[in-house]
Amino acid sequence: MKRNLWIWLIPVGLLALFFFVGVLPRIRNQQELHAESDAAKNRLPLVNVVIAKRTTDTTGLTLPGQIMPYRETQVYARTQGFLRQRLVDIGSKVNRGSLLATIEAPELDQDILKAQADMKLAQVNLDRVKSVTLPGAVSQQDVDTRQAGYEVGRAALRRLEALKSLQQVRAPFNGIITARNADVGALINTGNIPLFTVSQLDTLRVYIDVPQTYYQLVKIGLPATVKVPELGKSFTGKVVRTSGTLRSASRTLLTEVAIPNRSGELVAGLYGQVTLDVRAINPPVRIPANTLLVTPEGSRVVIVSSNGQVHFQPITIGRDFGTSLEVLDGLQGNERLVANPSDGLKEGGMVRVK
C-alpha cells in the first residue's frame, strides 16, 4: 500500500516542482512584460518647449540695391561739323564749364560772314534813308521797312554767333567722363549720338524696392547701411526720397538712398545690400525654426497649454532668418511651443513638459 502511494507521490511531486520552477516564473515574467507594455502605452510623451516672443520694435529690413551716379548726363553737340579736338577721355575728371571738345564747321563760318555783310548793307540802306532831310522825299513806311530789315539781319547774325559758341562742348557739372562715343575727325550731327557721358560720383544713389508690408515704415531721413560684398565693408547713408506710390506690377515702393562718396571708393553700377533701420508699428512674433511643422494643410506649430494639452496652431510665415522665423499671423506671443515636434503628437493629446 505504501509502495503504491510512493509511486503516485513521486510523479505528482515532479509535476509540482516543474510548475513552481519552470511554469510559474514564466507566467510572472509575461505578466510583468504586459504590465510594462501597458505602462509604456499610457505614459505621456515628454517634450521640450520654448516661449514665442515678440521682437523689439527695431527691425533690420535688408533689400538688394543698385548703386547709381547721383547725376548722369549725356552731352550732345548742338552744331553740325567735324570733331576738331577732344580734350578729355574716359575717366577724366571735369569741372562745370570745362572744355571737353571743339567742333569745326566751315559752313557756319561762311554763314556768319554772309550775315555780317547783309547786316552791314541793311545798316547802310537805313542810314541813307534817315539822312534825307527833305520833307516828303522818303515815306515813313520805307524807313520802317529798312529798319525792320536791319533788325532781322542783326537777329540772324546773333543766332549764327550763338551756334558758333556751341562749337565748344563744355561739361554741365563737376564729375567724371564715363563714356566717349566719338573721336577726332568724326562727323557730328546735331542730336545724333552723345559725344560724352558725364557722371557725378561724389554722392551716389541706391535704388531699392520696398515691399508693401513695410512701405509705411520708410520715411525721409531714415538711416540706411549699404554693404558691398566685394569690398567687405559697409557705407552709411539715408533715405532722401520715395516715389510716393506703389508699383502695380510688384507692389513695391521705389526708394532712393543717398551715400556720400568723396573718397571715390565706391563706383556706380555695383550691387549692394541695403539695410534700413525701420521701426515696426506692431512688432512680429519670432519663433525658433525647429518649432515649425510643415503639414499638407500648411505651416503649423504645436502649442502646449498649461494643463499639458496639445494644439496644432496654423501660422503665416514672414521672413526666414535661418535659425528663426517671423510669424505674421497665428501667434500673439508668450505661447509654449514644442521644439522638434514628433509625428506621435495628436491634436488634443496630453504631454509632459521637460
C-alpha positions in Angstrom: 0.0 0.0 0.0 2.8 2.4 1.0 4.7 1.4 -2.1 1.8 2.3 -4.4 1.4 5.6 -2.6 5.1 6.5 -3.3 4.6 5.5 -6.9 1.9 8.2 -7.2 3.6 10.8 -5.0 6.8 10.9 -7.0 5.2 12.0 -10.3 3.0 14.5 -8.6 6.0 16.0 -6.8 7.9 16.2 -10.0 4.9 17.9 -11.7 4.6 20.3 -8.8 8.3 21.1 -8.9 8.2 21.7 -12.7 5.2 24.0 -12.2 6.8 26.1 -9.5 10.3 26.2 -11.0 9.5 26.4 -14.8 5.9 27.5 -15.5 5.2 29.9 -12.6 8.3 32.2 -13.2 7.5 32.3 -16.9 3.9 33.4 -16.1 5.2 36.1 -13.8 7.6 37.4 -16.5 4.9 37.6 -19.0 2.7 39.5 -16.6 5.5 41.9 -15.8 6.1 42.4 -19.6 2.4 43.1 -20.2 2.4 45.5 -17.3 5.4 47.4 -18.5 3.9 47.5 -22.1 0.6 48.9 -20.8 2.5 51.4 -18.7 4.6 52.5 -21.7 1.4 52.9 -23.7 -0.2 55.0 -21.1 2.9 57.1 -20.3 2.7 60.7 -21.6 5.2 61.9 -24.1 8.0 64.1 -22.8 8.6 67.3 -24.8 10.8 70.4 -24.8 9.1 73.7 -25.1 10.2 77.3 -26.0 8.4 80.5 -25.5 7.2 82.5 -28.5 8.3 86.1 -28.1 7.7 89.4 -29.9 10.7 91.1 -31.4 11.9 94.5 -30.4 10.3 97.5 -32.3 13.6 98.0 -34.4 13.9 95.6 -37.3 16.6 95.5 -40.0 14.9 95.4 -43.4 17.6 94.2 -45.9 16.9 94.6 -49.6 19.1 94.4 -52.8 20.0 97.7 -54.3 21.6 99.1 -57.5 24.2 101.8 -56.9 23.9 104.6 -59.5 25.6 108.0 -60.0 23.9 111.0 -58.3 23.7 112.7 -61.6 24.5 111.4 -65.1 24.1 113.3 -68.3 24.8 112.5 -72.0 26.4 115.5 -73.7 25.3 116.1 -77.3 26.5 118.5 -80.0 24.3 121.5 -80.9 26.1 122.2 -84.2 26.9 120.1 -87.2 30.5 119.6 -88.3 33.7 117.6 -87.7 35.2 116.9 -84.3 38.3 119.0 -84.4 39.7 118.5 -80.9 39.0 116.1 -78.0 40.4 117.3 -74.7 39.1 114.5 -72.3 38.7 110.8 -72.3 37.1 108.1 -70.2 38.0 108.6 -66.5 38.9 112.3 -66.9 37.7 114.5 -64.0 36.0 117.6 -65.2 34.5 120.7 -63.6 31.4 122.6 -64.6 32.2 124.6 -67.7 35.4 122.6 -68.6 36.1 122.4 -72.3 35.5 118.8 -73.5 35.8 119.1 -77.3 35.6 121.6 -80.2 33.7 121.2 -83.4 34.8 122.6 -86.8 32.0 123.8 -89.0 33.3 125.7 -92.1 29.8 126.2 -93.5 28.8 128.0 -90.3 31.8 130.4 -90.6 30.7 131.3 -94.2 27.1 131.8 -93.0 28.4 134.3 -90.3 30.4 136.2 -92.9 27.3 136.4 -95.2 25.1 137.5 -92.2 27.7 140.2 -91.3 27.7 141.5 -94.9 23.8 141.5 -95.1 23.6 143.4 -91.8 26.2 146.0 -93.0 24.2 146.5 -96.2 21.0 146.9 -94.2 22.7 149.4 -91.9 23.9 151.5 -94.9 20.4 151.5 -96.5 18.9 152.5 -93.2 21.4 155.3 -92.7 20.8 156.6 -96.3 17.0 157.0 -95.8 17.5 158.6 -92.4 19.9 161.1 -93.9 17.3 162.6 -96.2 16.0 165.8 -94.7 13.7 167.0 -97.4 10.2 166.7 -96.2 8.1 164.1 -98.1 11.1 162.7 -100.1 11.1 159.4 -98.1 7.9 157.8 -96.7 7.8 156.6 -93.1 6.9 153.1 -94.4 10.2 153.0 -96.3 12.0 154.0 -93.2 10.2 151.3 -91.1 10.9 148.6 -93.7 14.6 149.3 -93.8 14.7 149.4 -90.0 13.0 146.1 -89.8 15.4 144.6 -92.4 18.3 145.8 -90.3 16.8 144.2 -87.1 16.2 140.9 -88.9 19.8 140.8 -90.2 21.1 141.5 -86.7 19.0 138.7 -85.2 20.2 136.3 -87.8 23.8 137.2 -87.1 23.3 136.7 -83.3 21.8 133.3 -84.0 24.8 132.2 -86.0 27.2 133.6 -83.4 25.4 131.6 -80.8 25.7 128.5 -82.9 29.4 129.3 -83.2 29.8 129.4 -79.5 28.2 125.9 -79.3 31.1 124.5 -81.2 32.8 124.4 -77.8 31.4 121.4 -75.9 31.6 122.0 -72.1 30.8 120.0 -69.0 27.4 120.6 -67.4 28.6 119.9 -63.8 31.5 118.5 -61.8 32.0 114.8 -62.5 33.9 112.1 -64.4 33.7 111.2 -68.0 32.3 107.7 -68.0 31.7 107.3 -71.8 33.1 108.7 -75.1 31.4 107.9 -78.4 33.4 110.0 -80.9 37.0 110.7 -81.9 38.8 113.4 -83.7 37.7 113.7 -87.3 34.3 112.1 -86.8 31.3 113.8 -88.5 29.0 115.2 -85.8 25.3 115.6 -86.5 23.1 117.7 -84.2 21.4 115.4 -81.6 22.5 112.2 -83.3 24.7 110.4 -80.8 26.0 111.7 -77.5 29.7 112.8 -77.5 30.3 112.1 -73.8 28.6 110.8 -70.7 29.4 112.8 -67.5 28.6 111.3 -64.1 28.7 112.9 -60.7 30.2 110.3 -58.3 31.0 112.2 -55.1 27.5 111.2 -54.0 25.8 108.0 -55.1 22.2 107.0 -55.3 21.0 103.5 -54.3 17.5 102.4 -55.6 15.6 99.7 -53.7 12.1 98.3 -53.9 10.4 98.3 -50.5 7.6 95.6 -50.2 4.1 96.7 -49.5 4.3 95.2 -46.0 7.0 97.8 -44.9 6.2 100.9 -47.1 4.6 102.7 -44.1 7.9 102.4 -42.2 10.0 104.1 -44.8 10.4 107.9 -44.1 12.6 110.6 -45.5 15.8 110.8 -43.5 15.7 107.2 -42.3 19.2 105.9 -41.7 20.4 103.2 -44.1 23.5 101.0 -44.4 24.8 99.7 -47.7 27.1 96.7 -47.7 29.0 95.7 -50.8 30.1 92.1 -50.8 33.2 92.6 -52.9 34.6 95.4 -50.6 33.7 93.6 -47.4 32.6 96.8 -45.7 29.5 98.9 -45.1 28.7 102.5 -46.0 26.2 104.7 -44.3 23.5 106.9 -45.9 19.9 107.9 -45.6 16.6 107.8 -47.5 16.3 111.1 -49.5 13.1 110.4 -51.4 10.5 107.9 -52.4 8.2 107.6 -55.4 5.1 108.1 -53.1 3.2 105.3 -54.9 3.5 101.5 -55.1 4.2 99.9 -58.4 1.1 98.0 -59.5 3.2 95.1 -61.0 5.3 94.3 -58.0 3.5 96.1 -55.1 6.7 97.8 -54.1 7.7 101.4 -53.2 10.7 102.8 -55.2 13.0 104.3 -52.6 16.2 106.3 -53.1 19.1 106.2 -50.6 22.0 108.7 -50.9 25.5 107.7 -49.9 28.5 110.2 -49.6 31.4 109.0 -51.8 34.0 111.8 -51.6 36.8 109.3 -51.3 35.7 107.6 -54.6 35.9 104.2 -53.0 32.5 103.2 -54.4 31.8 103.1 -58.2 28.5 103.2 -59.9 27.0 100.0 -61.1 27.8 98.0 -58.0 25.3 95.7 -56.4 24.8 96.1 -52.7 22.6 95.0 -49.7 20.7 97.9 -48.2 19.6 97.6 -44.6 17.0 100.1 -43.3 16.6 100.7 -39.6 12.8 100.6 -39.7 10.7 100.7 -36.6 7.8 98.3 -36.7 4.4 99.6 -35.6 3.3 96.1 -34.5 6.4 94.0 -33.9 6.0 90.5 -35.2 6.4 87.3 -33.2 9.7 85.4 -33.9 10.0 81.6 -33.2 12.8 79.1 -33.5 13.0 77.3 -36.8 12.8 73.9 -35.1 9.3 74.6 -33.8 7.8 74.7 -37.4 5.8 71.8 -38.5 5.0 71.6 -42.2 1.9 69.6 -43.0 -0.3 69.1 -46.1 -2.6 71.7 -44.7 0.1 74.3 -44.3 2.5 75.6 -41.7 1.8 74.7 -38.1 3.2 75.0 -34.6 2.4 72.7 -31.6 1.2 74.7 -28.6 1.2 73.2 -25.1 -1.4 74.6 -22.7 -0.9 75.0 -19.0 -2.5 71.6 -18.3 -0.3 69.8 -20.9 -2.8 69.6 -23.8 -1.6 69.8 -27.3 -3.0 72.1 -30.0 -1.8 72.4 -33.6 -1.9 76.1 -34.5 -1.9 77.3 -38.2 0.6 80.2 -38.7 1.6 82.6 -41.5 5.4 82.7 -42.1 7.1 86.0 -42.9 10.8 86.4 -43.3 13.1 83.4 -42.8 16.3 84.3 -40.7 17.7 80.7 -40.9 17.6 79.7 -37.2 14.4 81.7 -36.6 11.2 82.6 -38.4 9.0 85.6 -38.4 5.3 84.9 -37.8 2.9 87.4 -39.3 -0.3 85.7 -38.1 -1.4 82.9 -35.8 0.5 83.8 -32.6 0.2 86.6 -30.1 3.4 85.9 -28.1 4.2 84.0 -24.9 2.8 80.7 -26.2 4.6 77.5 -25.2 5.8 75.8 -28.5 7.0 72.2 -28.8 10.6 72.1 -30.1 11.2 69.4 -32.7 7.6 68.0 -32.6 7.3 64.3 -33.4 4.8 62.5 -35.5 3.3 60.9 -32.4 1.7 64.1 -31.2 -2.0 64.3 -31.8 -4.5 67.2 -31.6 -5.9 67.3 -28.1 -3.4 64.8 -26.7 -1.6 65.2 -23.4 2.2 65.6 -22.9 4.7 66.2 -20.2 6.9 69.2 -20.4 10.5 68.7 -19.7 
